[in-house]
């Protein structure tokens, strides 16, 4: 898609709000407003019913039940609530170890650091292969009755690797540990209908799946609903798990976005994958040394292309591409961080290779013409930089 004259290839940073989602949200900014926690009149009852429906749609997307969904401000809060919530409540128990993959989002890594420094948990980092796929042998080796939580993201936000959550779940549950999954990037990448059966906690973000910014959700498997220490205290909303008045319009928007994800066909994801492959091939067919970071094929987010441009600096390329093309060097949540991507370093890239890498993320609405225009703009830019 284009925003003005700019081709947008940064869908893993945020997705455009689907017009159907916006249309269904608009009434709740007007006459259909209401506090969903007002229990004494019909306006509140109607608002509460809309929130319940939204939770039901989000739950259906992952194969869960409505009462297992807790709305949050986004996946970062959901990750904090899941990991800090369980970790603080279980701090006096015998399970004092947390296993976390090396390529998790920074918010997960930071929460695990807090649990280590403030609550005495031992952290073990799970290595990944060059493809970004979790090293299953390492997971098996590190699993024990001392492990409380294993946290592995479903789809990586930088290199797009899709993990085998079903296999990971069997290993984790065989040791009696809990499995947390940051699934913010999963809705546009994979079928999520079985995730609710495979994990104990799962984090979502509406703006990563063509919903509104400012809302997400945490799935908590029902037996855990009384095993979480809240982060936010107050009026006891959402079963006292996350107090505060819920944003009605945003909840509705996340529900509609979840429904549209359920209706997305495998063919739609395959079409996106084909567009991505065309884009990559056009670039690799040039005289420049361009390689793809991470895995290829069905184990990669269909819209993700993380590419290394040998001999070039990624920031220089992106700067020279403005305003024709929007892409990024990595996670938007770590923008301004001076060090190179921890994800790219974890899969074996050198400092120089990591600094030459750009994440292009195509999405719903990307066209063949835009793929051609983007590839041509990149190749023209490389030529201009090299000739300086």
C-alpha positions as CSV (number, residue, x, y, z in Angstrom):
1,X,0.0,0.0,0.0
2,X,1.0,3.6,-0.4
3,X,0.7,6.4,2.2
4,X,0.8,9.5,0.0
5,X,3.8,8.9,-2.3
6,X,5.5,6.5,0.1
7,X,5.3,2.7,-0.4
8,X,4.7,1.2,3.0
9,X,6.9,-1.9,3.7
10,X,6.9,-1.7,7.5
11,X,3.8,-3.8,8.4
12,X,5.6,-5.6,11.2
13,X,6.1,-2.2,13.0
14,X,2.4,-1.5,12.7
15,X,-0.4,-2.4,10.2
16,X,-2.9,0.1,8.7
17,X,-6.3,0.1,10.3
18,X,-8.6,-2.0,8.2
19,X,-11.5,0.2,6.8
20,X,-14.0,-2.4,8.1
21,X,-12.6,-2.2,11.6
22,X,-12.8,1.6,11.5
23,X,-16.4,1.5,10.3
24,X,-17.5,-0.7,13.1
25,X,-15.6,1.3,15.7
26,X,-16.9,4.7,14.8
27,X,-20.4,4.5,16.5
28,X,-18.6,3.9,19.8
29,X,-16.9,7.3,19.6
30,X,-20.4,8.8,19.2
31,X,-23.9,7.9,20.4
32,X,-23.0,4.3,21.3
33,X,-20.5,5.3,23.9
34,X,-20.8,3.9,27.4
35,X,-18.8,2.6,30.3
36,X,-18.8,-1.2,30.1
37,X,-18.5,-1.4,33.9
38,X,-21.7,0.6,34.6
39,X,-24.0,-2.2,35.9
40,X,-27.1,-0.2,36.7
41,X,-28.5,0.9,33.3
42,X,-28.9,-0.2,29.7
43,X,-26.1,2.0,28.3
44,X,-23.6,0.2,30.5
45,X,-25.2,-3.2,29.7
46,X,-24.9,-2.6,26.0
47,X,-21.3,-1.5,26.3
48,X,-20.5,-4.6,28.4
49,X,-22.1,-6.8,25.9
50,X,-19.9,-5.3,23.1
51,X,-16.7,-5.9,25.2
52,X,-17.8,-9.5,25.8
53,X,-18.3,-10.0,22.1
54,X,-14.9,-8.6,21.3
55,X,-13.3,-10.9,23.9
56,X,-15.1,-13.8,22.3
57,X,-13.8,-12.9,18.9
58,X,-10.2,-12.6,20.2
59,X,-10.6,-16.0,22.0
60,X,-12.0,-17.7,18.9
61,X,-8.9,-16.6,16.9
62,X,-6.7,-18.7,19.2
63,X,-9.1,-21.5,20.2
64,X,-9.8,-20.2,23.7
65,X,-12.8,-19.1,25.7
66,X,-14.0,-15.5,26.3
67,X,-13.3,-15.5,30.1
68,X,-9.7,-16.3,29.4
69,X,-9.1,-13.0,27.6
70,X,-7.8,-10.0,29.5
71,X,-7.7,-6.7,27.6
72,X,-4.5,-4.6,28.0
73,X,-2.9,-1.6,26.3
74,X,-0.9,-3.8,24.0
75,X,1.4,-6.8,23.8
76,X,4.1,-5.2,26.0
77,X,1.7,-4.8,28.9
78,X,0.4,-8.3,28.2
79,X,3.9,-9.7,28.4
80,X,4.6,-7.9,31.6
81,X,1.3,-9.0,33.2
82,X,2.0,-12.6,32.2
83,X,5.6,-12.9,33.3
84,X,5.7,-10.5,36.2
85,X,2.3,-11.7,37.3
86,X,3.3,-15.4,37.5
87,X,6.8,-14.7,38.6
88,X,5.9,-12.5,41.6
89,X,3.2,-14.9,42.8
90,X,5.5,-17.9,42.6
91,X,8.6,-16.2,43.9
92,X,8.6,-18.3,47.2
93,X,8.1,-21.6,45.4
94,X,10.6,-24.3,44.4
95,X,10.6,-23.4,40.7
96,X,13.1,-20.6,40.4
97,X,14.3,-20.9,36.8
98,X,13.0,-19.1,33.6
99,X,14.0,-20.2,30.1
100,X,13.8,-17.5,27.4
101,X,14.8,-17.7,23.8
102,X,17.6,-15.4,22.7
103,X,15.5,-13.7,20.0
104,X,12.6,-12.6,22.1
105,X,11.2,-9.0,21.9
106,X,13.1,-6.6,24.2
107,X,10.0,-6.2,26.5
108,X,10.2,-9.9,27.3
109,X,13.9,-9.9,27.8
110,X,13.6,-6.9,30.1
111,X,10.9,-8.5,32.2
112,X,13.0,-11.6,32.6
113,X,15.9,-9.4,33.7
114,X,13.7,-7.8,36.3
115,X,12.5,-11.2,37.6
116,X,16.2,-12.2,37.9
117,X,17.4,-9.0,39.7
118,X,14.4,-8.4,41.9
119,X,13.0,-11.8,42.6
120,X,16.1,-14.1,42.3
121,X,15.1,-16.2,39.3
122,X,17.8,-17.9,37.4
123,X,17.7,-17.1,33.7
124,X,18.8,-19.5,30.9
125,X,18.8,-18.3,27.3
126,X,17.6,-20.7,24.7
127,X,19.8,-20.6,21.6
128,X,18.4,-20.6,18.0
129,X,19.8,-22.0,14.8
130,X,20.9,-19.7,12.0
131,X,17.3,-19.9,10.7
132,X,16.0,-18.4,13.9
133,X,14.3,-21.7,14.8
134,X,14.6,-22.7,18.4
135,X,17.3,-25.3,19.3
136,X,15.0,-28.1,20.5
137,X,17.9,-30.1,21.8
138,X,18.9,-27.2,24.0
139,X,15.4,-26.9,25.3
140,X,15.2,-30.5,26.2
141,X,18.5,-30.4,28.0
142,X,17.6,-27.3,30.1
143,X,14.1,-28.5,31.1
144,X,13.8,-29.6,34.6
145,X,11.4,-29.4,37.6
146,X,13.2,-26.2,38.6
147,X,11.7,-24.3,35.5
148,X,8.7,-22.2,36.2
149,X,8.2,-20.5,32.8
150,X,9.5,-21.0,29.3
151,X,8.8,-18.0,27.0
152,X,9.1,-18.3,23.2
153,X,7.6,-16.0,20.7
154,X,5.4,-17.6,18.0
155,X,6.7,-15.4,15.1
156,X,9.8,-13.2,15.3
157,X,9.3,-9.5,14.8
158,X,12.6,-9.0,12.9
159,X,13.4,-12.1,10.8
160,X,9.9,-13.6,10.7
161,X,10.8,-17.1,11.9
162,X,7.7,-19.1,12.9
163,X,8.3,-21.5,15.8
164,X,6.9,-25.0,16.2
165,X,4.8,-24.1,19.3
166,X,3.1,-27.5,19.3
167,X,6.5,-29.3,19.7
168,X,7.8,-26.8,22.2
169,X,4.6,-27.2,24.3
170,X,5.0,-31.0,24.6
171,X,8.5,-30.6,26.0
172,X,7.6,-27.8,28.4
173,X,4.4,-29.5,29.7
174,X,6.2,-32.8,30.2
175,X,8.3,-31.0,32.9
176,X,5.3,-29.3,34.5
177,X,6.4,-25.8,33.5
178,X,4.3,-23.0,32.0
179,X,4.6,-21.9,28.4
180,X,4.3,-18.2,27.6
181,X,4.1,-17.1,24.0
182,X,4.4,-13.5,22.6
183,X,2.1,-13.9,19.6
184,X,2.0,-10.2,18.6
185,X,3.3,-11.0,15.1
186,X,1.4,-14.3,14.6
187,X,-2.1,-13.2,13.4
188,X,-0.9,-12.2,9.9
189,X,1.6,-15.0,9.6
190,X,0.0,-18.3,10.6
191,X,-3.1,-20.3,11.6
192,X,-3.5,-19.5,15.4
193,X,-6.6,-21.7,16.0
194,X,-4.7,-24.3,18.1
195,X,-2.5,-21.9,20.1
196,X,-4.9,-21.7,23.0
197,X,-4.6,-25.5,23.6
198,X,-0.8,-25.4,23.3
199,X,0.2,-22.5,25.6
200,X,-0.6,-21.3,29.1
201,X,-0.3,-17.6,28.4
202,X,-0.3,-15.7,25.1
203,X,0.1,-12.0,24.3
204,X,-1.6,-10.1,21.4
205,X,-1.5,-6.6,20.0
206,X,-4.4,-5.2,17.9
207,X,-2.2,-2.8,15.8
208,X,-0.1,-5.8,14.5
209,X,-3.3,-7.3,12.8
210,X,-5.0,-4.3,11.2
211,X,-6.7,-3.2,14.4
212,X,-6.4,0.0,16.4
213,X,-3.3,1.1,18.3
214,X,-3.5,1.2,22.1
215,X,-5.1,-2.1,22.8
216,X,-4.0,-5.7,23.2
217,X,-4.9,-8.8,25.2
218,X,-3.4,-11.5,27.4
219,X,-4.8,-15.0,27.1
220,X,-4.6,-16.8,30.4
221,X,-5.5,-20.5,30.6
222,X,-8.3,-20.8,33.0
223,X,-6.5,-22.5,35.9
224,X,-4.0,-19.6,36.0
225,X,-6.6,-16.9,36.5
226,X,-6.0,-17.1,40.3
227,X,-2.3,-17.5,40.0
228,X,-1.4,-14.0,38.6
229,X,-0.3,-11.0,40.6
230,X,-1.9,-8.0,39.0
231,X,0.2,-5.0,37.8
232,X,-2.7,-2.5,38.1
233,X,-5.0,-2.3,41.1
234,X,-8.2,-0.4,41.3
235,X,-11.9,-1.1,40.8
236,X,-11.4,-4.8,40.2
237,X,-12.4,-4.8,36.5
238,X,-11.7,-7.9,34.4
239,X,-11.8,-10.2,37.4
240,X,-9.4,-7.9,39.3
241,X,-6.7,-9.0,36.9
242,X,-6.3,-5.6,35.3
243,X,-8.3,-2.8,36.8
244,X,-9.4,0.3,34.9
245,X,-12.2,1.3,32.6
246,X,-11.9,-0.5,29.3
247,X,-11.8,1.6,26.1
248,X,-15.0,0.5,24.5
249,X,-14.2,1.5,20.9
250,X,-10.8,0.0,21.0
251,X,-12.1,-3.3,22.3
252,X,-14.7,-3.4,19.5
253,X,-11.9,-2.7,17.0
254,X,-9.8,-5.6,18.3
255,X,-12.7,-7.9,18.2
256,X,-13.5,-7.1,14.5
257,X,-9.8,-7.3,13.6
258,X,-9.7,-10.8,15.3
259,X,-12.7,-11.9,13.3
260,X,-11.2,-10.8,10.0
261,X,-8.0,-12.7,10.9
262,X,-10.1,-15.9,11.4
263,X,-11.7,-15.3,8.0
264,X,-8.3,-14.8,6.3
265,X,-7.6,-17.8,4.1
266,X,-4.4,-19.8,3.6
267,X,-4.5,-18.6,0.0
268,X,-4.3,-15.0,1.2
269,X,-1.1,-15.8,3.2
270,X,0.3,-17.7,0.2
271,X,-0.3,-14.7,-2.1
272,X,1.5,-12.4,0.3
273,X,4.4,-14.9,0.5
274,X,4.6,-15.0,-3.3
275,X,4.8,-11.2,-3.4
276,X,7.5,-11.2,-0.8
277,X,9.5,-13.9,-2.8
278,X,9.1,-11.8,-6.0
279,X,10.5,-8.8,-4.2
280,X,13.5,-10.7,-2.8
281,X,14.3,-12.4,-6.2
282,X,14.2,-9.0,-8.0
283,X,16.9,-7.7,-5.6
284,X,19.0,-10.9,-5.5
285,X,19.0,-11.0,-9.3
286,X,21.0,-7.8,-9.4
287,X,24.7,-7.5,-9.4
288,X,24.8,-6.5,-5.7
289,X,25.5,-9.0,-3.0
290,X,22.2,-9.3,-1.2
291,X,21.3,-12.2,1.1
292,X,18.2,-13.1,3.3
293,X,18.6,-13.4,7.0
294,X,16.8,-16.3,8.7
295,X,14.8,-19.1,7.3
296,X,12.9,-19.4,4.0
297,X,9.7,-21.1,3.0
298,X,6.7,-22.0,5.3
299,X,8.6,-21.3,8.5
300,X,8.8,-17.6,7.8
301,X,6.2,-14.8,8.2
302,X,4.8,-14.5,4.6
303,X,5.4,-10.8,4.5
304,X,8.9,-10.6,6.1
305,X,12.1,-10.1,4.1
306,X,15.1,-9.3,6.3
307,X,17.9,-8.6,3.9
308,X,21.6,-7.9,4.3
309,X,23.2,-5.6,1.7
310,X,26.9,-6.4,1.7
311,X,29.2,-3.4,1.8
312,X,26.4,-0.9,2.6
313,X,25.1,0.7,5.8
314,X,21.4,0.0,6.4
315,X,20.7,3.5,7.8
316,X,22.3,5.1,4.8
317,X,20.1,3.1,2.5
318,X,17.0,3.9,4.3
319,X,17.8,7.6,4.6
320,X,18.5,7.8,0.8
321,X,15.2,6.0,0.1
322,X,13.1,8.7,1.7
323,X,10.3,9.5,1.0
324,X,9.8,6.7,-1.6
325,X,9.9,3.7,0.7
326,X,9.2,3.0,4.4
327,X,11.1,0.1,5.9
328,X,13.2,-0.4,9.1
329,X,16.4,-1.8,10.5
330,X,14.6,-3.8,13.2
331,X,12.0,-3.5,15.9
332,X,10.3,-0.1,16.1
333,X,10.2,-0.6,19.9
334,X,14.1,-0.3,20.1
335,X,14.4,2.6,17.7
336,X,17.3,4.9,18.8
337,X,19.1,2.0,20.5
338,X,22.8,2.2,19.4
339,X,23.7,-1.5,19.5
340,X,23.0,-3.8,16.6
341,X,20.0,-6.1,16.6
342,X,20.3,-8.9,19.3
343,X,18.2,-11.1,17.0
344,X,20.6,-10.8,14.1
345,X,23.6,-11.4,16.4
346,X,21.8,-14.5,17.9
347,X,21.5,-16.1,14.4
348,X,25.3,-15.6,13.8
349,X,25.6,-12.4,11.9
350,X,28.7,-10.2,12.5
351,X,28.4,-6.6,13.6
352,X,29.1,-5.5,10.1
353,X,26.5,-7.9,8.6
354,X,23.9,-6.8,11.1
355,X,24.4,-3.1,10.4
356,X,23.9,-3.8,6.7
357,X,20.5,-5.4,7.3
358,X,17.0,-4.0,6.6
359,X,13.6,-5.5,7.5
360,X,11.1,-5.1,4.7
361,X,7.6,-6.2,5.8
362,X,4.8,-6.4,3.2
363,X,1.2,-6.8,4.2
364,X,-2.5,-6.7,3.4
365,X,-2.9,-4.3,0.4
366,X,0.6,-4.6,-1.0
367,X,0.5,-4.8,-4.8
368,X,2.7,-6.2,-7.6
369,X,3.3,-2.7,-8.8
370,X,4.5,-1.6,-5.4
371,X,6.9,-4.6,-5.2
372,X,8.4,-3.6,-8.6
373,X,8.6,0.1,-7.6
374,X,10.2,-0.7,-4.3
375,X,12.8,-3.1,-5.7
376,X,13.7,-0.6,-8.5
377,X,14.0,2.2,-5.9
378,X,16.4,0.2,-3.7
379,X,18.6,-0.8,-6.7
380,X,18.8,2.8,-7.9
381,X,19.7,3.9,-4.4
382,X,22.5,1.3,-4.1
383,X,23.9,2.6,-7.4
384,X,23.8,6.2,-6.2
385,X,25.4,5.4,-2.9
386,X,28.1,3.3,-4.5
387,X,29.0,6.0,-7.0
388,X,29.6,8.7,-4.4
